[in-house]
Amino acid sequence: MFAARGLAVSMSVFVIVYGLLSLAVCFSWGNIWRYSQRRSARWIANLLFALRMAPLAAAAGITVALTVPSFLWLEPRAIDEPMGGLALVLSLCGAALGTLGVLNMAMAVRRASRAISLWTHAAQPVKATGALPVLRISRPVPALVTAGIVHPRILLSGAAESALTAGELQAAIKHEVAHVQRRDNLKRLLLRLVPFPGMGGLEAAWAEAAEMAADEAAVSNPAQALDLAAALIKLSRLAPACSTAGLTAALVHSHGAASAMNARIERLIAWNDGRNRPLRKYSPWYGLAAAAATVAVFSVTYSQLLVHVHTATEWLVR
């Protein structure tokens, strides 16, 4: 009974924190995104992904660091009292939420595995100078895509290889390499773990920013930017009906809005060397100082904080 009550309380706190923070993100991300438009695409993509994952991280951290220790330390083990209906409902919601997230991830991995297996049937390696293997596939679509998380590789259709010039192909491959370096396929998988209604706009904005961030990483001068813009135009005409698996990063996505593609092309055509400046680097000592200050505050107030958390969670059990 003690373990069941502890599990119910922990799941209830997780659901409450996750739900409230997810609602806050739903209502605030648009304004945050608009205020950050002067930043680089890489910075915006990192910000949007952090906002999307923040409810899960905060809910898990509060549950593990506060709720569970407070229950184990302060809850009498010999007490025998009925479980409150609210705690039961919330714990069931938490179980359903976790199950849905895991199923979403499993289904996404299964769909991607089937699609990649179909695409790579009779694929042939292409000589490439980069660290990632490049495979030529016989199917016309997808024209160019990065598949895989643990062992990523670039899939290039023969039609795309014929349509692109050497410079355009190099720029397009560098775009896909940037997706691998940023672990965008892994991020797409993690997004399946955190389902919540109303997050579609945020996820679409992140996907668009991730493509622009890969564009920024792939070019370093106006000539390369024009090559990549030309590759975008050619591949969008080559495979306008291309639909890629959910855990792959393609240079051209059919499910993306035409306005997003036009925005990418316009950014590349208007490229200037100042836009691709590296992000300002901060000394790691700032992070260490902040972490030390956080640990110091928690070490002083942790026991009192656990008491307050236990008092609050008692209301859920009754």
C-alpha angles and dihedrals in degrees: 000000000000092000092046092051091047091051092048093050093047093049091046093053091046092052093046094050094041093048096046094046092045090053090049090051091047092055098039109036094082093059092044090050093050093049091052097054093109090061124089119276090246091056092047093048091051091048095049093047091049090051091050094050097038096089092054094045094046094045092048092046095050092046096049099037100039116009100048096043092046091051094047093046103041108023113096111238096207096053116113112198131145119262115251118246093235092057091049093050093047093046090051089050089051092050091048091048093051093046092049091050094050091047091050090052093047093049092048092051091047094050092046092048092052093047094047091048090053094046096047095049105127091356117165127212118250121213107252134168096214129089094251120082115243118209126195111221126200095222115091091223136088088039095196126355141155112228130188138034107219095032106019122190136176119244116206124185119223090235092056092047090054095046097052128073120230092262093046092049092049092050091047092050091048087054090055092046088055089057089055093048090051091046091230094160090056090049090052089054092049090052088063088060095061108055116178131153116254097026095107093096093052093048091049091050090050092050091051092047090048090055091049090047090054088049090053092049093048098057134050103174139029094261092058090045090056090048091054092045090052090049090052092051095046096046093046088056093042096055110015092157096049115135118184131203116271096250098050131091112223127185089226123031120193092201092059119095118263088234090060091052091047090050091053092049092047091050091051095047090050092046120149130182093242093062094067095056113143117255116267109267121223126203114262087229089077090060093045091050092050091048092049091050091050092050091048093052093048093047090057099042102027098100093047090046091054090053091053092047092051091050090053094047091050087072090060094054097049 
